[in-house]
Amino acid sequence: MSSPAVSTTPPLAREIALLAVLATLWGASYTFIKIGVETIPPVTFIAARTLIAGALLLAIIRMRGLALPREPDVWKRFFIQACINSVIPFTLVAWAEITVDAGLATILNSTTPIFTFLLTVLITRHEPVTARKVFGVTAGVVGISLIIGLEAFNGLGKELVSQLAIVTATISYACAAIFGRGFKGMDPMMPAAGSMICGAVMLIPLSLVVDHPWTIVPSTASIAALFGLAVFSTALAFVIFFRLVHTLGSVSTTSQAYLRVPIGVGIGVLFLGESLSSTAWLGLVCVIAGVAAMTLPSRKKPTAAPI
């Protein structure tokens, strides 16, 4: 008599908790970037970010007794992932935040789930398109508008090129979420470390040519922001990201973008003395509803047991 199959699906509550952690780590990244680029040029700042994160992940992999893959095809995919998930979006956002406020950057970048959803519908069709996910996208956008305040969008006409750069970065993140599904079955640290290493290999030579980093005199705050960004908002965040892409799906994983804004607002209230608008509480409800709609699985009808 065969024993019943044991489910290998991770508990949903744990995955949603990791989604909240990822949102917090990436929500803090905009502040880290804003502080960092005050005295460190964007290309050098992002090159250092990928180098530190890649080195940290590689050290952890070796401590676990593992090794990065050696197959050329795998490294080719790491290179592509690095381009669309770090080199292009990291650099664009860092450059844009020289002139764009961190809050507005957060708003523009939080549209990642929308682009992921649209790319899924129009191109890959690897995830079902349901009314609940459409509601999730809509509720998330409404919630963000309420939390930040509609007046925040008045700045959309200013620094248009920088804002378009952030939107381009957002589309790149959406592509990365879908492409990242190709690493299914691989330890999440492998694509995270591989893509960071590839990113550093591409960005360091560019930094040497463009910024002449030996001439830079960074402030203590910028250095601290760099390490906070590299260790927490990059190395740790990307391990969680690749795990969630496989357990929750690309659209559901990018829905953490909706959580970044209320978390960012909360950090501002607690540590910077910022005030919360009267519409923010309703916005939080909309955000939570949107994330729940995009992450919670639909109930399946029970099937009859075999006789």
PEKA-V753033 format. One line per field, one symbol per residue. ss: DSSP state (~ for helix, > for strand, _ for the rest). phi: phi as a letter, one per 20 degrees, with the letter a starting at -180 (. if undefined). burial: + if it has 16 or more other C-alpha atoms within 10 Angstrom, else -. A space follows every 10 residues. Layout:
ss = ???
phi = ???
burial = ???
This chain:
ss = __________ _~~~~~~~~~ ~~~~~~~~~~ ~~~~~~____ _~~~~~~~~~ ~~~~~~~~~~ ~~~_______ _~~~~~~~~~ ~~~~~~~~~~ ~~~~~~____ _~~~~~~~~_ _~~~~~~~~~ ~~~~______ ~~~~~~~~~~ ~~~~~~~~_~ ~~~~~~~__~ ~~~~~~~~~~ ~~~~~~~~~~ ~~~____~~~ ~~~~~~~~~~ ~~~~~~~~~~ __~~~____~ ~~~~~~~~~~ ~~~~~~~~~~ ~~~~~~~__~ ~~~~__~~~~ ~~~~~~~~~~ ~________~ ~~~~~~~~~~ ~~~~~_____ _______
phi = .feffefdff gfgfffffff ffffffffff fgfgffffcc ggffgfffgf ffffffffff fffemdbfgd fgffffffff fffedbgffg ffffffffde ffffffffff egffffffff fecelecfed ffffffffff ffffffffof ffffefeelg ffffffffff ffffffffff ffegneggff fffgffffff ffeffffffe dlgfeecfff ffffffffff feecgfffff gfffgeednf ffffffgffg ffffffffff ddmfeeffef ffffffffff fffedffffe ffefffe
burial = ---------- ----++-+++ ++++++++++ +++++++-++ ++++++++++ ++++++++-- +------+-- ----+-++++ ++++++++++ ++++++++-+ -+++++++++ ++++++++++ ---------- -+++-++-++ +++++++++- ---------- -+++++++++ ++++++++++ +-+----+++ ++++++++++ -+++--+--- +-+------- -++-++++++ ++++++++++ ++++++++++ ++++++++++ +++++++--- -----+---+ --++-+++++ +++++----- -------
